Amino acid sequence: MRQYCTSGSVRGAARGGSPCRGEPTLSQRIISPMTNAAKQLIDSFDALPEDEKHEVLAQLLRRLMSTPYSSPSDEDLLQAADLVFQDYDRRENQG
């Protein structure tokens, strides 16, 4: 089930419509819940040289492997898949 913008002259999902213009991209929608501190951390990471990025990622993955976490719910997985397919549709419609 795809969700599309209902305002304005936007083609519906049944006609192969795309999300609203001006709507954030997939990565923006996934990243948007971050705090300013987390965004600054990501910006700092992006500024690192490639070899340091590799070391930081390796350390984060080591920590992640030892951290218990619960699996995403079916609703979380469906929402993520919906965002991915909306982004695919947007890119396909752009040409």
C-alpha positions in Angstrom: 0.0 0.0 0.0 1.7 3.2 -1.2 0.9 6.5 0.4 0.9 9.6 -1.8 0.3 13.2 -1.3 -3.4 14.0 -1.6 -3.1 17.8 -2.1 -2.8 19.6 -5.4 -2.6 17.9 -8.8 -0.7 14.8 -7.9 -1.3 11.6 -9.8 -2.5 8.8 -7.6 -0.8 5.5 -6.9 -3.3 3.7 -9.2 -2.0 5.8 -12.1 1.7 5.4 -11.1 1.8 8.7 -9.3 4.8 10.0 -7.3 5.1 11.7 -3.9 4.4 15.4 -3.7 6.9 17.8 -5.1 9.0 19.3 -2.3 8.6 16.2 -0.2 11.9 15.2 1.6 13.9 12.4 0.0 14.1 9.0 1.5 17.4 9.7 3.3 16.0 13.0 4.7 12.9 11.3 6.0 15.0 8.6 7.7 17.5 11.1 9.2 15.0 13.8 10.2 14.3 12.4 13.7 18.0 12.9 14.7 18.9 15.5 17.3 21.1 18.4 16.5 24.0 16.7 18.3 23.6 13.5 16.2 23.4 15.6 13.0 26.7 17.4 14.0 28.2 14.0 14.6 27.3 12.9 11.1 28.6 16.1 9.6 31.9 15.6 11.5 32.1 12.1 10.3 31.5 13.3 6.7 34.5 15.7 7.1 36.9 12.9 8.0 39.5 11.5 5.6 38.5 8.2 4.1 40.9 6.1 6.2 39.6 7.6 9.4 36.0 7.0 8.3 36.8 3.4 7.9 38.3 3.2 11.4 35.3 4.9 12.9 32.8 2.7 11.1 34.7 -0.4 12.2 34.6 0.7 15.8 30.9 1.5 15.6 30.2 -1.9 14.1 32.2 -3.6 16.9 30.1 -1.8 19.5 26.9 -2.5 17.7 27.6 -6.2 17.6 27.9 -6.3 21.4 24.8 -4.2 22.0 21.5 -6.1 22.5 18.6 -4.7 20.4 15.2 -5.9 19.4 14.2 -6.6 15.9 12.1 -4.1 14.0 8.4 -4.6 14.1 6.4 -5.6 11.0 5.0 -2.0 11.0 8.6 -0.6 11.1 9.6 -2.8 8.2 6.5 -1.9 6.1 7.1 1.8 6.7 10.8 1.5 5.7 9.8 -0.5 2.5 7.2 2.1 1.7 9.7 4.9 1.9 12.1 2.9 -0.3 9.5 2.3 -3.0 8.3 5.9 -2.9 11.9 7.0 -3.5 12.2 4.5 -6.4 9.0 5.9 -7.9 10.2 9.4 -7.6 13.5 8.6 -9.3 11.8 6.6 -12.1 9.4 9.5 -12.8 12.3 11.9 -13.0 13.7 10.0 -16.0 
